């Protein structure tokens, strides 16, 4: 199970991306859990996720979100604005998989 936390404004448009990501994951036989929370709510849920993604509309909060996520040992990235705008769940799923791979490779190095 891959657990993804998307930090966004209110979650309205992000819910469409979540559905697209879940469909893309199912098509590739991945078990995926995606939760979209506001910038005021996500901090209490960091321990429950594997990856933190930041929605483009709150990129102004990127540094503070990255700091907290990294302190919790979670990989974090800004969702590509084009992929967010087009609700491209496949591309965002690829971003999640790449983040997890980079994290695993970083832990494997001496």
Backbone as numpy.savetxt, mean C-alpha at the origin, in Angstrom:
# Nx Ny Nz CAx CAy CAz Cx Cy Cz
-0.86 -14.67 2.81 -1.71 -13.48 2.81 -0.82 -12.24 2.81
-1.07 -11.39 1.86 -0.38 -10.10 1.78 -1.35 -9.05 2.30
-0.92 -8.32 3.31 -1.78 -7.31 3.93 -1.29 -5.91 3.56
-2.14 -5.16 2.87 -1.78 -3.83 2.37 -2.63 -2.79 3.08
-1.98 -1.72 3.48 -2.66 -0.57 4.08 -2.45 0.62 3.15
-3.54 1.20 2.68 -3.47 2.39 1.85 -3.90 3.58 2.70
-3.02 4.56 2.81 -3.33 5.77 3.55 -3.85 6.79 2.53
-5.06 7.29 2.79 -5.71 8.18 1.82 -6.44 9.30 2.55
-7.23 10.06 1.80 -8.00 11.15 2.41 -9.23 10.60 3.12
-10.20 10.15 2.36 -11.45 9.69 2.95 -11.82 8.27 2.55
-11.15 7.71 1.57 -11.41 6.33 1.20 -12.46 6.12 0.12
-13.08 7.19 -0.35 -14.13 7.04 -1.37 -13.57 6.47 -2.67
-12.69 7.20 -3.32 -12.14 6.72 -4.58 -11.19 5.55 -4.35
-10.56 5.51 -3.20 -9.63 4.43 -2.91 -10.34 3.09 -2.85
-11.60 3.07 -2.48 -12.34 1.81 -2.42 -12.44 1.17 -3.81
-12.48 1.99 -4.85 -12.49 1.45 -6.21 -11.15 0.80 -6.54
-10.06 1.42 -6.09 -8.73 0.85 -6.31 -8.59 -0.46 -5.53
-9.11 -0.48 -4.32 -9.05 -1.70 -3.51 -9.72 -2.86 -4.25
-10.90 -2.62 -4.79 -11.60 -3.67 -5.54 -10.79 -4.14 -6.75
-10.19 -3.21 -7.45 -9.37 -3.54 -8.61 -8.15 -4.36 -8.20
-7.53 -4.01 -7.08 -6.38 -4.76 -6.59 -6.78 -6.18 -6.19
-7.93 -6.32 -5.53 -8.39 -7.64 -5.12 -8.69 -8.52 -6.31
-9.27 -7.94 -7.36 -9.53 -8.70 -8.59 -8.22 -9.14 -9.24
-7.24 -8.23 -9.29 -5.95 -8.57 -9.88 -5.25 -9.66 -9.09
-5.34 -9.59 -7.78 -4.71 -10.61 -6.93 -5.39 -11.97 -7.12
-6.70 -11.97 -7.18 -7.42 -13.23 -7.36 -7.07 -13.87 -8.70
-6.92 -13.06 -9.73 -6.58 -13.58 -11.05 -5.19 -14.21 -11.06
-4.33 -13.77 -10.14 -2.96 -14.31 -10.05 -2.80 -15.28 -8.89
-3.89 -15.66 -8.27 -3.90 -16.61 -7.15 -3.12 -16.12 -5.92
-3.17 -14.82 -5.67 -2.62 -14.25 -4.44 -3.76 -14.02 -3.46
-3.49 -14.25 -2.21 -4.44 -13.89 -1.17 -4.04 -12.51 -0.67
-4.95 -11.56 -0.82 -4.64 -10.17 -0.54 -5.69 -9.57 0.37
-5.24 -8.79 1.31 -6.12 -8.00 2.16 -5.69 -6.55 1.98
-6.64 -5.69 1.64 -6.34 -4.28 1.42 -7.29 -3.45 2.25
-6.72 -2.56 3.04 -7.54 -1.66 3.85 -7.13 -0.24 3.56
-8.11 0.63 3.35 -7.86 2.05 3.12 -8.28 2.82 4.35
-7.34 3.56 4.91 -7.61 4.35 6.11 -7.14 5.78 5.91
-7.73 6.69 6.64 -7.34 8.09 6.53 -6.00 8.31 7.24
-5.42 9.47 6.96 -4.14 9.81 7.57 -4.24 9.89 9.08
-5.42 10.10 9.60 -5.60 10.16 11.05 -5.82 8.80 11.69
-6.08 7.77 10.90 -6.42 6.45 11.44 -5.35 5.38 11.27
-4.48 5.53 10.29 -3.60 4.43 9.90 -2.58 4.04 10.97
-2.18 4.98 11.82 -1.09 4.73 12.76 -1.36 3.54 13.69
-2.62 3.38 14.07 -2.97 2.29 14.97 -2.98 0.93 14.29
-2.87 0.90 12.97 -2.97 -0.35 12.22 -1.66 -0.77 11.55
-0.59 -0.04 11.78 0.68 -0.35 11.11 1.17 -1.76 11.40
0.98 -2.22 12.61 1.47 -3.56 12.97 0.71 -4.67 12.26
-0.46 -4.35 11.71 -1.31 -5.36 11.09 -1.11 -5.47 9.58
-0.15 -4.75 9.01 0.02 -4.79 7.56 1.44 -5.21 7.20
1.60 -5.54 5.91 2.92 -5.89 5.38 3.51 -4.74 4.57
2.64 -3.94 3.97 3.05 -2.85 3.08 2.14 -1.64 3.31
2.74 -0.45 3.26 1.97 0.79 3.37 2.09 1.53 2.05
0.94 1.89 1.48 0.91 2.69 0.27 0.26 4.03 0.58
0.75 5.08 -0.05 0.24 6.42 0.16 -0.49 6.86 -1.10
-1.74 7.27 -0.94 -2.51 7.76 -2.08 -1.96 9.12 -2.53
-1.96 9.37 -3.83 -1.36 10.61 -4.35 -1.95 11.89 -3.77
-3.23 11.89 -3.43 -3.84 13.12 -2.96 -3.35 13.57 -1.58
-2.63 12.69 -0.87 -2.06 13.10 0.41 -0.54 13.02 0.40
0.05 13.16 -0.77 1.51 13.06 -0.87 2.21 14.11 -0.02
1.51 15.19 0.33 2.11 16.20 1.20 2.42 15.65 2.60
1.83 14.52 2.96 2.09 13.87 4.24 3.11 12.74 4.13
3.69 12.60 2.96 4.57 11.46 2.67 5.69 11.28 3.68
6.41 12.34 4.00 7.57 12.19 4.90 7.15 11.67 6.28
6.07 12.18 6.83 5.65 11.72 8.16 5.14 10.28 8.12
4.42 9.93 7.05 3.93 8.55 6.92 5.10 7.60 6.72
6.06 7.97 5.87 7.24 7.13 5.65 8.01 6.92 6.95
8.16 7.97 7.73 8.91 7.86 8.98 8.25 6.85 9.92
6.95 6.96 10.11 6.26 6.03 11.01 6.27 4.60 10.47
6.06 4.44 9.18 6.05 3.11 8.58 7.43 2.46 8.70
8.47 3.23 8.42 9.82 2.68 8.49 10.21 2.34 9.92
9.75 3.15 10.87 10.00 2.83 12.29 9.32 1.52 12.67
8.19 1.23 12.03 7.47 -0.02 12.28 8.01 -1.18 11.44
9.02 -0.89 10.60 9.62 -1.93 9.76 8.79 -2.31 8.56
7.95 -1.39 8.09 7.09 -1.66 6.95 7.57 -0.91 5.72
7.65 -1.57 4.58 7.98 -0.86 3.35 6.84 0.08 2.98
7.20 1.23 2.44 6.20 2.25 2.13 6.52 2.90 0.80
5.48 3.27 0.05 5.68 3.93 -1.23 4.44 4.74 -1.59
4.67 5.74 -2.40 3.58 6.54 -2.96 3.01 5.79 -4.17
1.70 5.68 -4.24 1.07 5.06 -5.40 1.28 5.97 -6.60
1.72 5.40 -7.71 1.90 6.17 -8.93 0.59 6.87 -9.27
0.60 8.22 -9.41 -0.64 8.95 -9.66 -1.45 8.45 -10.86
-0.78 8.07 -11.94 -1.51 7.59 -13.12 -2.24 6.28 -12.81
-1.58 5.39 -12.07 -2.20 4.12 -11.71 -3.38 4.34 -10.77
-3.25 5.31 -9.89 -4.35 5.64 -8.99 -5.52 6.22 -9.78
-5.23 7.16 -10.66 -6.28 7.84 -11.43 -7.04 6.87 -12.33
-6.34 5.87 -12.85 -6.98 4.90 -13.74 -7.46 3.65 -12.99
-7.28 3.64 -11.66 -7.68 2.52 -10.81 -7.08 1.20 -11.31
-5.80 1.26 -11.66 -5.08 0.12 -12.21 -4.59 -0.78 -11.07
-5.46 -1.65 -10.61 -5.13 -2.54 -9.51 -3.98 -3.48 -9.82
-3.86 -3.90 -11.08 -2.75 -4.78 -11.47 -1.41 -4.09 -11.26
-1.31 -2.82 -11.68 -0.06 -2.09 -11.54 0.26 -1.81 -10.07
-0.74 -1.51 -9.28 -0.50 -1.25 -7.86 -0.15 -2.55 -7.14
-0.75 -3.65 -7.53 -0.37 -4.95 -6.98 1.09 -5.24 -7.30
1.52 -4.95 -8.52 2.93 -5.13 -8.90 3.84 -4.29 -8.00
3.41 -3.08 -7.69 4.19 -2.21 -6.81 4.32 -2.84 -5.42
3.25 -3.41 -4.92 3.27 -4.09 -3.62 4.24 -5.27 -3.66
4.16 -6.08 -4.69 5.03 -7.26 -4.80 6.50 -6.85 -4.89
6.77 -5.78 -5.61 8.14 -5.27 -5.72 8.65 -4.77 -4.37
7.82 -4.06 -3.63 8.22 -3.58 -2.30 8.55 -4.74 -1.38
7.72 -5.78 -1.41 7.97 -6.95 -0.57 9.25 -7.66 -0.97
9.49 -7.77 -2.28 10.71 -8.40 -2.77 11.94 -7.60 -2.35
11.88 -6.29 -2.50 13.00 -5.45 -2.10 13.27 -5.56 -0.61
12.22 -5.66 0.18 12.39 -5.79 1.62 13.04 -7.12 1.97
12.59 -8.20 1.32 13.17 -9.51 1.58 14.63 -9.57 1.16
14.95 -8.98 0.03 16.34 -8.97 -0.43 17.21 -8.14 0.49
16.66 -7.07 1.02 17.41 -6.23 1.95 17.70 -6.94 3.24
16.77 -7.79 3.69 16.97 -8.54 4.93 17.94 -9.69 4.71
18.02 -10.19 3.49 18.88 -11.34 3.22 20.34 -10.94 3.10
20.59 -9.67 2.84 21.98 -9.23 2.69 22.65 -9.09 4.04
23.97 -9.37 4.09 24.68 -9.27 5.37 24.82 -7.84 5.85
